[in-house]
Amino acid sequence: MSDSFAKQYDVIVCGGGPAGVGAAYSAASAGARTLLLEAGGRLGGMAVQAMVGPFMGGVQSRVVDTVMAAIGGRTIDFCQLDLQLYDLLTGVGAQVLLHAPVVAPVMEGRRLCGVDIMTKMGKRRFTAALFVDATGDGNLAYMAGVPFEMGRSSDGLMQPASIMFTIRGIDPQRRFLCGSEEEARRRMVNGRSWEEWVTDAQRKGELPATVGVVRLYATRYADENGVNATQINGVNGLDPVDLTRAEVEGRRQAVQIVAFLRRSLPGYENAALAMMPALVGIRETRRFRGMARLEKEDCLRGAGFADAVVFAASFAIDIHNPAGSGQAAGLNEFVQGEAERCKPYEIPYGCLVPEGVEGLLLAGRCISASHEAHASLRVMCISMAIGAAAGAAAAWAAKHGVSTRDVPVAELQPQLRPQ
Ligand SMILES: Cc1cc2nc3c(=O)[nH]c(=O)nc-3n(C[C@H](O)[C@H](O)[C@H](O)COP(=O)(O)OP(=O)(O)OC[C@H]3O[C@@H](n4cnc5c(N)ncnc54)[C@H](O)[C@@H]3O)c2cc1C
C-alpha cells in the first residue's frame, strides 16, 4: 500500500457516516493526527449508501453548523455529498482511507491499541492512541468485547429496515410533499386525505401491509421526490440472511409504490424510479453499554447534564413500528400513533465511554441509550454532533496521554457549542 499513510496516528475514526465525519473533523481540527477508515467507497454513511435524507434533528453544534454550511444546507445532493465531505475533512488535515473495512481489533489486555483492515492486498494494521467507533452498528466495539443491547425491552424487536429511493418525471407545478403521519392525515388529494389513499390501497392489496404511510420529500430538483415509504419488519440488520430479504423485499415494494403514485396522485402520471440506493437502510442495531445511558424520559423532559457534550438535541421519539405499519402505537403513549415530541435535551459524555474497554469512544447511533432515546438521537445532525464530541475528547485524551474516563469535559464544552 502507498506510503502516504502512516502506521501510527493520534486518533483513528472507524466509519465515515455523519458521526465519523463529525469525529474526524473535530479531532483533526484540534490538531490530532487523524485517520478515518471507511469500509465503502464513499463518505456519508446512510446518507449516500441508503439515500437517507434530509439531515434532520435540531442541535447546537459548531461542527454540525460548519458541515451544513459546507454542503449547502440540509437537503442532500446525493451525487456530491461524499466529495463535499472528503474536501472538508482533508481540508482540516484528516486522512481518509476508503475501501478500508476494519475487520479486527488489536488488544493489549482491555486496551484497544490497533485495528486491522482487510484490503485486496491483504490485511494492514494501524495503531493509534485513541479510536472512535462510528460504524453505525458498532462493529469495532463489538469485536473489542463491549457489552450491548438490541431492540425494545418487551420483545427485542428493532425498527424496520427501508429502501429509500427517488422518483423523477413529476409535474413540478403539482409536486406533492408529505413528511409525516400527521401531514398524511391533513393533506388532501381529490377530496380524501393522503392517509386514506394509502390505507385504501393497502386494503386492496395494491400496497404491502407494512406500507402505512408514503412520505414524499423535497429534493434539490423540482420534478423529483425522495420517497420514504417501504418497510421491512423483523430484520436483524447484522444478519446477512435478513439483510438479503430486506434488500429484495424493499426494492420490490419500491416498484409497487411508484405504480401506486402514478395511479393516485395528480401530476405523477409520468413518475418513474430515478435512483435506488446501494444498501437497504438500517435504523437500529447494537446499543452499547456505557458509563451513562440516555433514557426516554431524558429526551421528553429536556434533561441537562454537568458532563454534557451534545447540546439542545431535538427530534421526536421516532419509532417506526417494528411489528406493523406506521409509528409504534403503544410505545408513543402520549400521542397515540404519532412520534412523541422531545424537549431539547443534552447527551452526557458518559454515553460515549464504553464499559470495559480502554482507548475507545462510541459515536453516532450505537451510543449508550435506551431503544426509545436512540429513536431520537439516531438522526444525522444529532449523530454528527455526538461524533464531534467523541473526536474532540479523543484528541484531548491522545494529546495529554490520559484515559477517556479522565477527560475534563468542562474544558471541551465551549469548543463544541456555537459561539
Ligand atoms: C430508512 C432510513 C431513513 C432515515 N431517515 C433519516 C432522515 O430523513 N434524516 C436523518 O437525519 N436521519 C435519518 N435516518 C437515520 C440516519 O440515517 C442514521 O441513524 C445515521 O446515518 C447514523 O449515523 P452513523 O454515522 O452513526 O452511522 P452510518 O450512517 O450508518 O455510518 C456508518 C459508516 O460506517 C461504515 N462502516 C461500517 N462498518 C465498518 C467497518 N467495519 N470498517 C469501516 N467502516 C465501517 C459504513 O460503511 C458507514 O459509512 C434514517 C435511517 C434510515 C435507515
The ligand as an SDF file (V2000), in Angstrom:
LIG
                    3D

 53 58  0  0  0  0  0  0  0  0999 V2000
  -34.5540    4.3070    6.1290 C   0  0  0  0  0  0  0  0  0  0  0  0
  -33.9420    5.3500    6.9990 C   0  0  0  0  0  0  0  0  0  0  0  0
  -34.4140    6.6330    6.9320 C   0  0  0  0  0  0  0  0  0  0  0  0
  -33.8150    7.6320    7.7080 C   0  0  0  0  0  0  0  0  0  0  0  0
  -34.2290    8.9170    7.5380 N   0  0  0  0  0  0  0  0  0  0  0  0
  -33.4840    9.9080    8.0900 C   0  0  0  0  0  0  0  0  0  0  0  0
  -33.7110   11.2560    7.7080 C   0  0  0  0  0  0  0  0  0  0  0  0
  -34.5600   11.5640    6.8780 O   0  0  0  0  0  0  0  0  0  0  0  0
  -32.9400   12.2080    8.3050 N   0  0  0  0  0  0  0  0  0  0  0  0
  -31.9720   11.9030    9.2280 C   0  0  0  0  0  0  0  0  0  0  0  0
  -31.3060   12.8140    9.7100 O   0  0  0  0  0  0  0  0  0  0  0  0
  -31.7430   10.6210    9.5980 N   0  0  0  0  0  0  0  0  0  0  0  0
  -32.4580    9.6230    9.0320 C   0  0  0  0  0  0  0  0  0  0  0  0
  -32.1910    8.3120    9.3520 N   0  0  0  0  0  0  0  0  0  0  0  0
  -31.2180    7.9870   10.4260 C   0  0  0  0  0  0  0  0  0  0  0  0
  -29.7620    8.1240    9.9970 C   0  0  0  0  0  0  0  0  0  0  0  0
  -29.5660    7.8940    8.6330 O   0  0  0  0  0  0  0  0  0  0  0  0
  -28.7870    7.2110   10.7660 C   0  0  0  0  0  0  0  0  0  0  0  0
  -29.2200    6.9470   12.0680 O   0  0  0  0  0  0  0  0  0  0  0  0
  -27.4110    7.8900   10.7890 C   0  0  0  0  0  0  0  0  0  0  0  0
  -26.8950    7.8670    9.4750 O   0  0  0  0  0  0  0  0  0  0  0  0
  -26.4570    7.2440   11.7730 C   0  0  0  0  0  0  0  0  0  0  0  0
  -25.1700    7.8110   11.5740 O   0  0  0  0  0  0  0  0  0  0  0  0
  -23.8490    6.9910   11.9160 P   0  0  0  0  0  0  0  0  0  0  0  0
  -22.7160    7.8170   11.4530 O   0  0  0  0  0  0  0  0  0  0  0  0
  -23.9310    6.5500   13.3260 O   0  0  0  0  0  0  0  0  0  0  0  0
  -23.9450    5.6410   11.0490 O   0  0  0  0  0  0  0  0  0  0  0  0
  -23.9800    5.3690    9.4200 P   0  0  0  0  0  0  0  0  0  0  0  0
  -24.6240    6.4940    8.7570 O   0  0  0  0  0  0  0  0  0  0  0  0
  -24.5800    4.0270    9.3340 O   0  0  0  0  0  0  0  0  0  0  0  0
  -22.4380    5.3300    9.0560 O   0  0  0  0  0  0  0  0  0  0  0  0
  -21.6100    4.2530    9.4290 C   0  0  0  0  0  0  0  0  0  0  0  0
  -20.4430    4.1490    8.4460 C   0  0  0  0  0  0  0  0  0  0  0  0
  -19.5100    3.1920    8.9470 O   0  0  0  0  0  0  0  0  0  0  0  0
  -19.0590    2.3730    7.8850 C   0  0  0  0  0  0  0  0  0  0  0  0
  -18.6230    1.0880    8.4520 N   0  0  0  0  0  0  0  0  0  0  0  0
  -19.3830    0.1030    8.9680 C   0  0  0  0  0  0  0  0  0  0  0  0
  -18.6150   -0.9120    9.3900 N   0  0  0  0  0  0  0  0  0  0  0  0
  -17.3380   -0.5510    9.1490 C   0  0  0  0  0  0  0  0  0  0  0  0
  -16.0780   -1.1830    9.3700 C   0  0  0  0  0  0  0  0  0  0  0  0
  -16.0040   -2.3830    9.9330 N   0  0  0  0  0  0  0  0  0  0  0  0
  -14.9600   -0.5370    8.9990 N   0  0  0  0  0  0  0  0  0  0  0  0
  -15.0140    0.7050    8.4180 C   0  0  0  0  0  0  0  0  0  0  0  0
  -16.1820    1.3360    8.1800 N   0  0  0  0  0  0  0  0  0  0  0  0
  -17.3350    0.7230    8.5510 C   0  0  0  0  0  0  0  0  0  0  0  0
  -20.2640    2.2560    6.9710 C   0  0  0  0  0  0  0  0  0  0  0  0
  -19.8640    1.8800    5.6710 O   0  0  0  0  0  0  0  0  0  0  0  0
  -20.8430    3.6720    7.0560 C   0  0  0  0  0  0  0  0  0  0  0  0
  -20.2900    4.5140    6.0840 O   0  0  0  0  0  0  0  0  0  0  0  0
  -32.7720    7.3050    8.6020 C   0  0  0  0  0  0  0  0  0  0  0  0
  -32.3100    5.9910    8.6800 C   0  0  0  0  0  0  0  0  0  0  0  0
  -32.8750    5.0240    7.8780 C   0  0  0  0  0  0  0  0  0  0  0  0
  -32.3270    3.6430    7.9130 C   0  0  0  0  0  0  0  0  0  0  0  0
  1  2  1  0
  2  3  1  0
  2 52  2  0
  3  4  2  0
  4  5  1  0
  4 50  1  0
  5  6  2  0
  6  7  1  0
  6 13  1  0
  7  8  2  0
  7  9  1  0
  9 10  1  0
 10 11  2  0
 10 12  1  0
 12 13  2  0
 13 14  1  0
 14 15  1  0
 14 50  1  0
 15 16  1  0
 16 17  1  0
 16 18  1  0
 18 19  1  0
 18 20  1  0
 20 21  1  0
 20 22  1  0
 22 23  1  0
 23 24  1  0
 24 25  2  0
 24 26  1  0
 24 27  1  0
 27 28  1  0
 28 29  2  0
 28 30  1  0
 28 31  1  0
 31 32  1  0
 32 33  1  0
 33 34  1  0
 33 48  1  0
 34 35  1  0
 35 36  1  0
 35 46  1  0
 36 37  1  0
 36 45  1  0
 37 38  2  0
 38 39  1  0
 39 40  1  0
 39 45  2  0
 40 41  1  0
 40 42  2  0
 42 43  1  0
 43 44  2  0
 44 45  1  0
 46 47  1  0
 46 48  1  0
 48 49  1  0
 50 51  2  0
 51 52  1  0
 52 53  1  0
M  END
$$$$
